[in-house]
Amino acid sequence: MRQHVNPLSQFFQLPLSLPNKNLLFSKSHYPIHIDIGSAKGEFLIALATKYTDWNFMGLEIREPLVRMSEKKRKKLELDNLKFLFCNVNVSLDEWLSDLDCGQLKRVSIQFPDPWFKRKHFKRRVLNINLLQSIAKNMSKDGEIFIQSDIFKLFESMTNMIDKSRYFNRKDEGNFRFLDKNPYDSMTDRELLSLKKNLPIYRVIYTRNSMLFVD
């Protein structure tokens, strides 16, 4: 399976109308956790199985992975989970604006494509427009969870979030990064990185309730 796709190519710039939350979840009023770049879906499948009073949505730009994840989800009959194909920087903002006020509680972005060359930085998933859209539609106590095994990419994402002032780093005492995953689930990439003894950089941000986002 192709590991990288260019999100700026013409095909991925076509806006998709994502299904209304009432069509996605049997109990559409539950709080929502969105995993951006959900890959094979194992992270959300584990969470959705354990936390039945939450709704989970995995968004992935590689359509074959979405089909694979949906097949697993349907087999487990998880009606509080859905995997969707889209380019979040094109199609997510409209969907978020239709949510109930404060319903978006958590967003995770884990091990995104690094796009190492400087000329390709614009292809990285996190940009200021996406960050603003998340902040605008997230609950006042909402969280963003970021992790990567590539420090330069992690640093780029956290610098952007810090400078935006939409979110504050969650106080973890004197530690600069989280020393472990705070959730009861891991992605395939996280498991592989741990197996290879690679460092993993993690942080949680909470929504800055004092800052209004237009």
N, C-alpha and C positions, 0 to 999 in steps of 0.2 A: 504494500500500500504506500502510495506516495506520501512522504512525511511532511512536505511543505507545499503550500499553495500560495500564490501571490494574491493577497486580498485586494490589491489595487487594480487587478486585471478587470477588463470590462464586464466579464461574466459575474464576478463577485460584487460589482458595484450596482447591480440591479436590485432595487429594494424589494423585499419580501414582506407580505402582510402576515405577521405571525398570528396564529389562532388566539381568540379571546380566552382569557383565563378560565371562563365558565365552560369552555369546550375542552380545556386541557385537564382540569382537575375535578374530581367528583365533589370535593368540598373546597370550593374556590375561594372561600373567605380566610383560609389558613394563611399564616405568614409564609413568605416566599424566600427561598435561597436560590440564587442563580449562580451556576458554575460556568464561567466563560472559558471555552476551550476544554470541553468535557471529555475529549478523547474516547477511550473505550467505556467510559461511564461507571467504572467500578466504585469510584469515590462516592458518587451520588446514590448508587444502588444500595450501598451499605448504609448510608445515612437515611434514605427513605424507608428502608426496612426497619430501622431502629426508632425513628422519630415520625410516627404516623400522624402527629398533629402539626406537621409542617408540609408545605408543598415545595418540591424541588424541580428546577428546570436546568437542563444541561444544553448549552449552545455550542455548536461546533461547526467550523467552516469546511471540514472534510466530510462530505456527504456519506461515503461508505461507512465511516465510524458511527455516524448517526443511525444508520440502518442497523448496524451491529448492536449498538446500545439499546435501541428500541426493541429489537428481537429478544434480548435478555430481559428487559423490563416487562414486556408482555408475558413472557414465560413465568415470571414471578408475580404477575397480576398486581403490580404496584400502581395504584390509581392516584397516588400523590407525587408522581414523578413523570416527567416527559422530557424527551430529547428532541431537539429541533435543529435543523440545518439553517444557518444564516451567517451573514457577516454582521457582527454586532455593531460595527461602526456605521452601518447603513440602515439596519432594520430594527434595532433594539429600542431606540428612543421613543418611537410612536407606541410601542407595546407598553413600555413603562408608564407612559402618561395616562394609560387607561386603567391602571391599578387603583385600588382604594388607597386613600391617603394613609401612609405609614405601613403599607402591607409589605413592601420590599424591606426585608430585615437583614439580609446578608448577601454579599457577593464574594466569590472566590475566583482568583486568577492564578493558576498553578502551572509552573513550568511552561510558559508560553514560548513560541518560536523566537529565538534570539535575534535573527537577522543581523549577523555580526558586522557586515560591511556598513560603513557610515551612510552610504547612499541608499541603503535599504532600511534605515531606521524608521522611515515613514511607514513601513509595512508592519511595524510592531503593533500589537493589538491595543495596548493602552495608550490613549492620547488624551489631550485635555478636554476635547468635546465629549468623549465617552465618560470621562471622570465627572464632568459637570452634569451629564444626564443622569448618572447614578446618584450623585449627591442631591439633585433636584427632586428625585422621586423616592429617595430612601427615608425610612423612619428616622426620627431624631436620635434614636439609640442604635441605629444600624451599624453594621460592621463590614469592612473589606479585609479579606485575608489574602495575602500575597506570599508566594514562595517560589523559589527557583534555585537551581544548583549552579547558576552562572552569576557570579557576583556583579559583573558590569551591568548585566541586564536588570538584576534586582535593584542595584543602585540607581539606575535610570528611572525605574518605576517609582521607587520611594522618593526620589528627589522631586519628581513631578507631583506626587501626592502631597508632599510636604509644602511645596511652593504654592499649591492651589489654595491651601488653607480650608478646603472643604472638609478635611478629616484630620483627626489628631491621633498620633501614635498611642496605642493603649499602653498604659504604664505597666511595665514588667520589671519593676525594681531597677537595678543597675545594669540589666542586660540590654545590649543594643538590639539583639535579635531573639526570637523565641528559640529555645533549645529543643523543642519538640512540637510535633503537630498537635494542636489543641482539640482536634476532632477525633471521633472514633472510626476513622477511615483514612485510607491512603490511596493515592493514584498509582497507576502502574509505574510511572516515571519516578515517583518518590521511592517506591520499593526497590527499583533498579539502582537508584542513586545510593540508597543505604547499603545495598548489597556490594556496591563497588567502593564503599567507604568515602563517597564524595561528600563534601560539606553541603548543607542545605541552608539557605537563608530564608527566614520567615519573619513576618510581622503582621500584626492586626491593627487596623485603624478603626476608630469609631467616628461616626458622623459628628461634625462640629455643629451642635445645635444652636450656637450663637450666630452662625453665618447664614444669611439668606441667599439662596441661589435662584436667580431668575431664569 
